[in-house]
């Protein structure tokens, strides 16, 4: 999976491709600062890390760059493309516009959401939800696109959805792809308060049934709503998800730990939530980790204080840490964000 721990183990508008976007805080100065002989180098990212309305961010590491693949946060009919962002140090971000749009995916018409990405054998596979289907009679679900570079351009891989039906009550959205230690790739996905796990075929064209003959196994923990994510650490499987309503201030992230990616998963605690002094609606996250370091980062969206616009969500990064027993400590959401850190 390259140096990705695309861990879902390891977003707007109008900027030109390749333009470097310094991360900025929510309190933007009304006038540009006067030029000085020398501007102090920026050492922290600031939150949000780049401008624009972006949600559901998938963080990844490819080579010596951090990448973020978010949902463009707008009304469903305008959600017809994905932008991506890359950075060598978590502070300075480059926008890669329209790495995929619905002109390349003929069956996708709207609501393309929550991208998840993995690298395999030099190809980059981008998994996404589309059309927000409400029943098995509609066209849509979870699709796959492929490219030769992390910035695309991506093209439709299957010419049809990978999952286009409800299984175990799970709406086919919010997919995350997890690579286990043995090389097996799993898809973990689901909305409507149900979460499934399935074994992906080696070429990502479908699924391999489990030994009991089933293809989709439900692993829904208590409190689960959407946005699943998994990583492995010290032989334990950490399963994370979002709770609450995505449009409200109480959106949050909880987690569980098990000895297998199949669970069973028992809810342990909330680890990401609003801070009324900083921001609300903190949720739908991913995790980035450089295996050569002890640095862990949670990448998530939240809502600016006092802004009640349904689609006004911004992408942020804060540190994530563990206690001596391996439990995730509650994340402190900040305005300053994380310090500059290159990949080792």
N, C-alpha and C positions, 0 to 999 in steps of 0.2 A: 504493500500500500504506500510505497515511497516513504518519506518521512512524515507521512500523515498519521496523526492519531485523530482522524476526522472523527475524532472521538465523537450524535444526534443522536481508542485510546489515542486519540490523537489518534447602498447600498446604495441629489439624486439628481436627479434630473439635470440634463442639459450640459454637463461638463464634457470636454473632449476626452477621448480615449488617450491614456497615458499621462493625463494631467495629474500632478502630485497634489494630494489634498492633505494639508496638515490637519490633524484631529483638532476639534474645537470644543469648547465648553458651551453650555446652553445659554450663558449670558454673553452674547456676542456684542462687542462694542458698536456703537451706532456710527462712529466715524473711524476711518482707517487710521492707524497710528502713524505719526510722523516718521519719516525715514531718519535713521541714525547712522552713524559711521559703522556700527557693528551691532547686529541684532543678536540677543542672547539665544543660544541654541535651545530648542524645546526639548525638555527631558521627560515629560509625562504626556500621555496621550490626550487627556481630557475626555470627558464623556458628554455627548456621544462622540465616537471616534471619527466619524465623517458626517457631512451634512446630508440632510434629506430624510424622508420618511421611509424607513426600512425596518422589517421585522423578521422574526424566525431565523436568526442568523446561524449558518453552518460554518464553524471555524475549522480550518485545516492547515496543515504544514506540508508544503511541497518544496523539496530542496532547501534553499536558504531563505524562503519567504513564507510569511503568514498569509493566509487567504481567508476571506469572508464571503460567503454566498448567501445573501438574504432574499426574503420576499420583498418586492416593491409594495409598500403599504398604501393602497388606494382602494377605490370601489372595485368590485370584482371584475367589471367589464374593462377596466383599465389595467388589470393585472395580466398583461399579455407578454411580459418579457422578464428576464433576469439580468441584473448587473452583478459584477463581482468587484472585489477590492483586494489589493495586495499590498504588503508592507515588509520591508526588511527588518523592522525594529519595533513594531506595534505603535509607533508614533506618527510616521509619515505614510500616508495611504495613497495608492494610485487607483483610480477608477477605471474599470474595464466595462464599458457600456454594452448592453444588449448581447451578452454572450450566448443567449438563447432567446428566441421569441416564437410566437405561435405560427409565424410563417414557415418555420421549419418543422412544426409538429401539427400536421393537418387536422388531427382529431381534437386538439386542444383549442378551446375558444375563449376561455376566461379563467380567472382564479387559479393561476399557476403559483403554487405555494411551496414554501418550506423545502428548498433544495437540499439534497445530501450528496456528497461527492466522494468517490474513491478513485485511486490510481491503481491500475493493474496492467502489468506488462507494457508499460509505455502509453497506455490509453487512459483517458479520464472519463469516468462514467458519472453522469449527473442524473440523479433520481429526483422526481418531482411529482407533486399532485396537480391535477388540472380538472376544471369544470365544476368542482364542488358537487358531485352527484349526490342525490338524495334517495336513490333507489337503484335496483339492478336493471331497471328499464332505460336508464340514461347512459349516454356515452361519456366516458371519462374515467378517472381513477388515478392510479400511479403509473407514470411513464419513466422511460430511460432515454437519455441522450448521450452521445459520445463525441469526444474531440481528441486531437493529438496534443493539445496544450491546455493547461489549467484555465487560461483565459479564453478558450474556445477558438473559433466559433464551434458551437455544438450543433449536432444534427440528430434527428430522431433515430433511435437505434432499432426499434422494433416495428415502427409504423402502426402501432396499436398500443393500448395500455398493457402494462405488465400485470396489474391487478385491476379488474373492472367490475368487481362484485363485492358485496358485503359478506364477510365471513365472521362468524361468531359475534355478529352485531357491530363490527368495526367498520366505520366509514373508511374507504381507501384514500387516506391522506396522511400527512406527517410521517413519512417514511424516514427511517435511519438505517444505514448499512453498517454492520459491525463485523469486523474480521477477528475471529478467534485465534488463539495461539496455534491451533493445528492447521490454520489456513482456510478453514471454512468461513464463508461469508453468510451472514444472516440478515434478513430484513425484519426490522421491528417497526411496526406502524400502527396507526389507528386513531380515529376520532370517535365522537359519540360515546365517550367513556369506556371504550373497549380497546384493548391492545393485543395484537397477535405477533408471533414470531414465526418465521418460515426460513427454510434452508435454500439459499439461492444456488442455482446451477453454476457450474464453473464459468460459463460464458455469459451469465446474467440474462439469459433468454427466458427463464422460467424458474421453477422450483423443483427440488427433489423431496419426495415424501419422507417423513420420519419412519422409523422402523415399524410403527403401528399402522402405517398406511395413511395417516392424516398428513395434510400439507400445511395447514394453518393451526397453530396451537395458541390458545388464549393464555396470556400471562398477566392479565390486568390486576394491578395492586389496588388496595383501598385508596380512594381519593383521586384516582387517575382520571384525567379529562382528555389530554392530547399531548403532542410534542415529546415523544419518547427519545431517550438517549442512553447509550450504554458504553462503558469502558471497563477494562480489566486492570486490576492493580494488586500485586502480591497474591495472585491466585484467587482473588475475590472479584465477583462481577457486580459492578455498581450500575443500578438501573435508576434513571432519573426521568421525571415527567413534569408536565405543567398541570396545575389545578386552578379552580376558579374560572371566572368568565374572562375571555381574552379582551373584551371591550371595557372591563372595569378596573378599578384600582387594586383589587385583591388578587389579581393574577399572580401566581407564585410557582416555585419549583420545589418538589419534594424528591426523596430518594429512598432506595432500599438496597440491600446487599444480599447476595446469594453465592452458593458454591458452583453454580451452573448458569449459563445464559438462559436456561429454561426456567430458572427459579427453583422453588417458589420464592416470591418476593413479598416481604412484609414491610410495610411503610415504617420508616424510622423517624423522619423529621422533615420539616420545611427548612431549606437552606438558602433560598433566595426569595425575597419579598420586598414590598414597597417600604420606603423610608419617607414619612411625610415631610421631612426636611430636605429631601433630595429629589425623589421621583416616585411615581406610582406605577402599578401594573407591570412589575418586573417579572418576566417569564419567557417561555419558549426559547430555550438556550441550547448551547453546545459547549464542548470543552476542548481546549487546546493544551497540549503538553509536548514539550521537546524531550524525548527519551534520554537525552544526554544531560538533562538538568533536573532540578527538583521544582521547577516552576510550573504551576498549573494555573490556567486562566479560564474563567467562565465568560462566554460570549452570549449576550442576551439582548432582548429589547425591553424598553420601558417607555413611560409617558412623561413628558415634561410637566412639572408642577403647574396646576391651574389650566392645563390644556385638556379639554374634554372631547376634542375631535376624535371620532371613532378610529380613524386610520392614522392618527398622529402618533406614530411609534418610531423610536430611534434606537440605533444599535450601539451598545456599550460593552466595555470589557472591564472586569475587575478580577482581582486575585481570588483563587480558591485554595483552601488549605485543609489539611487533615490533622486530627489529634493523634496522640501516641497509640491509640487503639485502632486507627484506620478509619474512624468516622469523619465525615465531612463536617467542617466547622461552618456555622452560619456565615454567609458572605456579607461583607460590608459594602454596600453600593456607594459609589463616590462620584463627585464632580470632577476630580483631578484625573481619575483613571489610573492606568498602570504606568510604571516607569519604562523607559526605553530599554529594550532587550533584544539583542540579535540572537539568532539561532546558533547553537553551538555545534 
